[in-house]
């Protein structure tokens, strides 16, 4: 039985720990692609580049997402047909919904080393044509053959080895681009003392992982290392296939985060432990104590209850 003082510490510690756990989990809602903002006339467009890093707080500015999507389609797939351009746009939208990428269209496109056309300045120089706008309209009408792809590349020459071909599963080929999905990898990943250790990552993997700001580089040991928390593990699962023990840890952390979220939303929480108190706890105390015990791993998260119609 937990001592009284331990219970107090657990309840007080709930706020900081649980906010981190809940905030780290990102869901990917299955929703229809929304309509984007109106296209502005091409002659009035400014080729201004999307800012890579946040500046000091400024007055909110309206973002023309439709223009940004058609612009990246032009920069990356000018020579392809309408569906080829649409696949590039869909890759951006898929990344917005994926936990290992930023959560907005602007941030996805501006992410470091994400799109070569953005890095080399081509994005600044091009203007979307009528076919790019037709590609966006195709998507707004419900067209999607991307199969959830998060990457694309030019079609490699015969026998050419690329990071995508070595690490990802090809989902779809369209003209000069290949859209790969998640697959096997050759990078070495280990879990030791609560740290993720990564060796032999290729250049692209290294740049992607470093851009997250979650791992450091050890020159002496020639490896990346960082805390095996839910945020880092979810990001890594998007670019490599995690070894079974690490994937099991990732799933467990996500299960705990989901259980904590459910507990936080309960109107009338029930104690998950026989708390050593003389008086009955208030609802917010019970809720906080339950969440804390799950976050610290002192009790297993309860299974999600099914509703009357059999859904969870």
N, C-alpha and C positions, 0 to 999 in steps of 0.2 A: 504494500500500500504506500502510495506516495506521501511523503511528509507534508505537513501543512505549508511550511515555507516553500517547498518545491512547487506546490500548486500555485502559489502566488507568483513565483518567478515565471512559471510556464504561462500563466494568463497574461502577465505583463509583456512577456516576450512575443506573444502571439502577433501583435500588430506588425512589427518590423519584419518578422520572418515570413508571415503569410502574405503580406503585400508583395514581397519579392517573388514568392512561389506562384501566386496567382497571376502577377503581371508578366511572368516569364512565359506563360503558356499562350500560344496564339492558335486560334482555330481557323479553319478555312471553310467558311460558309459556302454551301452549294447554292448560289443564287444566279439568276439570269444576268448576263452582262448588261450593266445599266447604259442608258443613253448618255452620251457625253455632250459637253458644251458645244454650242454652235461654232461652225467654221467661220473664221474671219476671212475676208477677201485676201487672196494671196498677195496682192500688191501692197496691202497695209501691214503685212506681217513683219515683225522684227526678228532677225536671226539670233536674238540674244540667247546665250547659253543658260541652261538650267543651273543654278548655283549648286556647287558640290557640297559646301558646308554651310551650316546655319550661321547667320550673322547676328548682330545685336538685334533685339526686338524692334520690329518696324510695324508700320500700319499694315494690316492684312491686305494682300493683293489677290485678285481673282486669277485663278490658274485655268488656262484654256487646255484642258486635258485632251480634247479632240485634236487640237493642233499639234500638241506634243507627240501624241501617238502616231499621227500621220507623218510627222517630221522624222521620227525614228524609223518608220517603215521606208521612207524615201532614202534615208541615209544608209540603211542596211541592205535594202532589197530593191533598189531602183530598177534593175534590169529584169526583175521577175514579174510574173503576171499578178492579177488581183489577189488570187488565193495565196500566192507566195508572200505577198506583202501582209495579208491578213494573218498568216501564221507568225510573222515577226511580231505583230501587235499582240496576238494572243499569248506569245511567250512573255511579253511584258506584263500582261494582265494576270497570267498564271503566277508570276513571281510576286506580284502584289499580294496574292492570297496565300503564298507559301511562308511558313514561319521563319525560314532561314534567310529571307530577303526583306528589305524595307517594306513598309506598309502603304506607300503611296506611289503613283505613277512617276512623279517627279523624282523621288528618291531612288527608285529602281533604275531609272535611266541615268541618273547622275552618280550612281554608285561607282566607286573607283574600279577601273579595269573591267567593268561589266560589258560595255559595248565599245568596240574599237573605233567606230565612227564618232563616238562622243569624245574619246580620248585624243584622236588625231585631228579633230577640228572639222571633219566632214559634216557633222551634224549642224555646225554653225553656218555652213556655206549653202546647204540645200534648202529648197522650199518644196513642200508636198504638192504633187500634181493631182489631177482628177482621179487617177487610178488609185492613189493612196486614200483619197476620201471615199472612193467606192469600196475599198477594202474594209474601212471602218464601218461603213453602212452594212456591209455583208455580215460583220460580227454583231452589230446591233440587231440584225434580223434573226440572230440565233445560230449562225453558222460557226462551227468549231470542230476542226479535224486535228487539233493540236495534241489530243490525248493527254493534256496536262503537262506538256513538255516545258522544261525550265531553261533549256539551252538550245541554240542552233549554231550551225557553222557552215562554211562553204563546203561543197562536196570534195573530199580529199582525192588527190590523184591516186592512181592504182598503186597499192602497196604503201601509201603514205601513212605514217603513224601520227595521230594527234591526241591531245589529252582527252577529247571527247570519245574518240574511237577506242582508247585504252580503258577508259573509266566508266563510260555510260552505254546504255543499251539504245540502239537506234530504233526510233519509233516510226519515223515518217520521212520520206525523201520527196523533195519538191524542187524541181529545176536545179539550181546550183546550191541549195541549202539542205542540210540534214538536221532534223530536230531530234536530239537524243534524250532519252529518259534515264532514270537512275539505274545503275547496274553494278558490276563488280569493280574492284580497284586493286592496285598494287601497293598502295601506301600502307605503312605499318602503324597500327594504333594499339596502344596499351592503356590500362587503367592501373594506377599505383598510388596508394595513399591519398585517395580522393582527387588525384590529378590525371588528366588525359595527356598522354605522351604520343607525339606523332613524329615519325621518321620517314625519310625517303619520299616526302611529298614532292610532286613535280612543280614546275614554276607556276603554273596556273593555280593549282591547289594552294600553294604557299601564299600567293597574292590574295586569293579569295579569303583564306583563313585569317591572314594578318589584317585584312580590311575590317574585320569584325571588331578588332580591339579586345578580344577575349583571351588571346594566347600570346606568350612571349617566346623569343627565340634564344636558345642556349647555344652559344658558339662552341663552348667546350664539348658539349655532348651532341651537337649537330641535330637538335630536335626542337620541336615546338612543345610547349607545355602550358596547361591552364586548368582552372577548376572544373571538375566534372559536374557542373550544374545543369539544370534543365535547359537553359537558354543555349549554352554551347553545344550540348548533345543534340538538341533539335536542329541546330544549324548544320552540324557535321553530318547528320543523317540525310540531309538534302544533297550532299555532294559525294559521299562515300557510303559504302555498306558497312555499318559498324559490326565489329565482332560480337558474337552472341552475348557475352557477359556485359558488355557496354550497352548493347541494345536493350537487354533486360533491365539495366539500371535506368535507361532513358524512359522506357515504358512505365516502370514503377514510379518514377518522379512525376510523369504526366498523370498517372492514375491518382496519386496523392493530390496533385494540384487540382484536378477535376473534383475530387471528393471535398476538398477545402472550399472550392467555389460553391458546390451544392450546399454545404453546411452554412456558408455565409448567407445564402439566400433563403434559408429556412425561416419561416415565421415563428414556429414553435419547436425549437431544437430540443431533443432529448439527450440526456447525459450519455456519453459513450463509455463512461468509467464511473465507478462508485467513488465519487470524490469525498475525501475525508473532511467534510464540513458539517457544522452543527445545524446551520440554517439552509433552507433551500436557496439555490443560486437563482439570480435573476436570469431572464432569457439571454441577455447579451453576455452575461458571465459564462453561462453554459456553452453558448456558441463559441466564445473566445477560447475557453478551455478545451473544447473538442477540437477546434482547429489547431491549437498549439500542440496537442498530443499527437495529432496526425503529422504535423509539420516536422516535429522532432523525432518521428519514427517510434514513439512510445506505444502507439496502438496502430493496428492495421486499419486502413480506410474502409468503411462499410461499403458493401456493394450497392450500386445504384438501384433504387427500387423501381419495379415495373409498374406502369399505370394500369388502369382497368382494361384498356384495349390491347395490353401486351407490350406497348412501347415503353422505352425508358425515359 
